[in-house]
């Protein structure tokens, strides 16, 4: 039996400090920046046995992700004073936003006071869409941008992945430290709509996805969004399944990735990637392992098996541990109809083929 545990820590605790700056942080002349940060969908982990909790916070599972056009909008400006972090009342995910800001303050060593405002296109928690890791990555990336990017994409990916946490209901002073493979921070800091990550949140391949393809996300309507402490405890209790799948199939996955998936991706084909994701999720036990989140995802998955031989579907999967599913498709209307028939809320969007965007969105921080 796995002994994975998740104990709360104070917001702003830096668990891994081994980060190198490329240059001295220097604030932008205007003292303000706004970024629009995309979301990630995780198609699969490359070795799920490597997601078990580690004291050093370094996770070597790897993953395949899509970056999608569902954004968090973050404005950060320098204000009078020294060392204060002021977060607007309207900003969601306050504990995660403050955690990201405090970690960046300690890492960069800036002395200025800053004001933060964040809004989000979609407010769904613990659905497999990277909402928590995306909040941390978005705020950290905006602060990095404000101070002229002293952290390289690799460094900020390491920092966010190794200092990740989940919020606790009715407690803005603590978070639950949780393993993180780095998909959200990599998706916003590296080009490409599809990204293959090795261990330690290092992208080894990226590619753009054609604009002819849409992404449909489905979230089961009967999912009740439990508190992260409850969800993480359930994950800990089910960690043996992840370890067993990894130990049994990691070498098979690695061989297919190197000799089939990556060569075909290099030529612009998603066919081998679709096959590997399907085998991992549907036939190697991944969806069963994730069903602690919502047992009904097993039934949903069985209904969606037909997509493996559907030429309209370029890629489909459970995202992260779910319960959200997604499909990359030329026929979003068909997928939407299928998802809604399975009692799922649907969101239709596009792949985002770049890094976060710098924009002019700004409302006065209060």
KAVENRA-V761457 format. One record per backbone hydrogen bond with DSSP energy under -1.0 kcal/mol. CO is the residue of the C=O (numbers start at 0). NH is the residue of the N-H. Records with the same first field share a line. If there is no record, write none. Layout:
CO->NH / NH
This chain:
8->174
9->12
16->18
27->30
30->77
32->75
33->358
34->73
35->356
36->71
38->67
40->65
41->319
43->63
46->49
47->50
53->56
58->199
61->45
62->196
63->42 / 43
64->194
65->40
66->351
67->38 / 69
70->120
71->36
72->118
73->34
74->116
75->32
76->114
83->113
85->115
87->90
92->96
93->97
94->98
95->99
96->100
97->101
98->102
99->103
100->104
101->105
102->106
103->107
104->108
110->82
112->78
113->85
114->76
115->87
116->74
118->72
126->323
129->133
130->134
131->135
132->136
133->137
134->138
135->139
136->140
137->141
138->142
139->143
140->144
141->145
142->146
143->148
144->147
145->27
146->25
149->21
151->155
152->156
153->157
154->158
155->159
156->160
157->161
165->175
167->170
172->10
174->8
175->165
181->185
182->186
183->187
185->189
187->355
192->66
193->206
194->64
195->203 / 204
196->62
201->197
204->195
206->192 / 193
209->212
213->328
214->348
215->326
216->346
217->324
218->344
219->222
226->230
227->231
228->232
229->233
230->234
231->235
232->236
235->238
237->240
238->242
239->243
240->244
241->245
242->246
243->247
244->248
245->249
248->252
249->253
250->254
251->255
252->256
253->257
254->258
255->259 / 260
256->261
259->263
260->264
261->265
263->268
264->267
269->273
270->274
271->275
272->276
273->277
274->278
275->279
276->280
277->281
278->282 / 283
279->285
280->286
284->288
285->289
287->290
289->292
293->296
294->297
295->299
296->300
297->301
298->302
299->303
303->306
304->307
305->308
306->309
309->312
311->329
314->327
316->325
318->321
323->318
324->217
325->316
326->215
327->313 / 314
328->213
330->334
331->335
332->336
333->337
334->338
335->339
336->340
338->343
339->342
342->220
344->218
346->216
348->214
349->68
352->191
356->35
